[in-house]
Amino acid sequence: MVAQLSSDTRLLGLDLARWPAQWRAAGQWLLARPALRALAPAVPVRLVGRDGQASYWSVRQELATRLNGPFQSPEAGVAAAEISPDEVLERHLVLPSLSADDLAQAVRLEVLSSTPFPVDQTVHGWRARVGEGDLMQVDLALTSRQQGQAVLQRAGLDEQAEIWLLPAAAATAAAPTVPLVLRGWGEAARQRASASGQRKVLGWIALLLVLLAALAVTPTLMLHQRAAQAQAALRALQQKAAPQQAQRETLLRSAELLRHVGELARQQLALPPVLDMLTRALPDGAWLNALQVDGDKVVAIGQADDAAALVKHLASQPGVSGVRLSSPATRGPGEAKERFNIELHADAARYGLVRAATGGMP
């Protein structure tokens, strides 16, 4: 089996083969707008009329404006000859709105179907204008090549000149008009010159827009570059300062740890001041069997003649609070003294490790 390549150029319902023509039609439509048409250079044209008299015109794209006098430079511009309406076969068509390429093809088909001359000897021209709705009114003129050559010879021009068919009111009106130009003579050179000039103007405008955009973007780019440089400098500074930053963090952690240790130390009681306070507070007939210190709480276990009186006496000591019997005092059979288990809270500012370390005494 021989594999055959598909010639289908449609993609998602779109005919890709028509894209170039559609883009070209869109470009032609844009260039025909008044704002862009004004950018096209005006081409001077010297038109030799049917009576042999010369008139001078300025043509911008296809729109011609008659001038009051000759050009400043006699050799400037292009030449054209006026053909009489009696020397052409005129037809008027009404067509739907078409692109330039489609309109040219429709006119060509009309010429082929209606020309009374041999096809290779037929020359034609047309001008289109917008009609009602989406319709176009097309003015078509046909003649033979021999007739066109005769018109040029009558005007004393060569075949590089153009052949114009002017509207009836164009000879006296000062308003711009669109002459019907027969194709196949010298009009192509003028059209190329006009298109080239328009492209140059558009190119300069595009360059100006690029320069303006560059001027507008430059401050932003400079600020961005400065910000990038500042970020790079900051990263380099951070890399250089990383060891010092690590040492600083270590120092801060150590300082925080010392602060916690100091707080704990200020809350812890020192045994010598506590013993000294209890020694002074206990009466002669009392003694301690055990002593427990937990934070600022002291638990004293011992014997005394009167445990309740001892509790009151301990509560009167400076820096002592919350004195109570954690369990009832008991006296065994035959014993003369009461066993007590007293719990109290001592002020760490008076009996604490910090005060003891600084040499303070209660």
C-alpha positions, 0 to 999 in steps of 0.5 A: 500500500502506498501512503498518501499525504492528505491535502486537507488544509482545514484545522478546527473548521478553519481553512489555513490556506486562506489565512494569507489572503485574509491577513492581506485583506485585513492589512489592505482594509487598515491601510485604506482607513483615513488615518492611515491613508494620510500617511501614504505619500502623495504622488504628483500626476500630470494628466493630459486631457482629451483636448490635449491640455495638461492638468496636475493632480496629487494622488494619495493611494487611489484618491486624486486631488486636482491642483491649481498649477503645475509642479515646482519640478517639471520632471516630477511625478508620473504621466497619465492620459485621459480616455473618453467615456465614448472609448470604453464600454462601461458596466455597473455592478452591485456586489456583496462586500468583498476583500480586494483579492476577491473583488479583483477575481469577481471583476475578472470573471465579469470581464471574461464573460462580457468583453466584446474584444479578444481576451488577450487584447482586453484591458479593464479598470474599476473603482468600488464604493460602498453602497447601501447595507453590505453591498458594493457598487463597482464601476467597470470600464472595458476597452481594447489594448489598441484603443488604449495605445491610441489614447497614449499616442494622442496624448504624446505619452509612452506605454509607461503612462497611466490611462484615466477615466474621470467622472463627469463632474471631476473636471470642474469639482475641487473635491477629491475624486477616485479616477477609474484607472485602466490596469496593465499600463503604468499604474503599477509603478505609482502604486508601488511607489505609494505603498513603499512610501507608506511602509517607510512612514509606518516604519518610522512611526513604529520606530518612534513608538519603539523609542517612546516605549524604550524611554517609558520603560527605561526608568522602570528597567533602571529601578529594577536593575538598582533593586537587583543590585541592592538585593545582590549587595544584601545577599553578599552582606548577609553571607559576610555577616553570617558568622557574626549573626550565628554568634549573635544568635548563640549569645542571645540564646545564652543570655535567654538561658541565663535569664531563666536560670536567674529567675529560677535561682531567685525563686530557690531558697538557700538552706543556711538562711532558712536553718538560721531562721528556724533555729531562732524561731524554735523554742528551747524545748523543740527540735527538728527531725527532718527538713525539706526545701522545695522552691520557696516551700519549707516542710519542717518535721519535729517535736515541740511542747505546743505545735499550735503555738509554734505555728503562730510564732513561725508565722510572725517571722519576717519573710514567712507566710502560709504557715500551717500544719500539713497534718494534725499534731499528734502526741503518743502515749507517754510522750511529753511532746507533740509531733508536728509537720509544719509547712510554710513559704519563705520569701526568696528575696530574704532567704533565697540563693541570690541573697545568700550568694551576695552575703545577705542575712535575714 
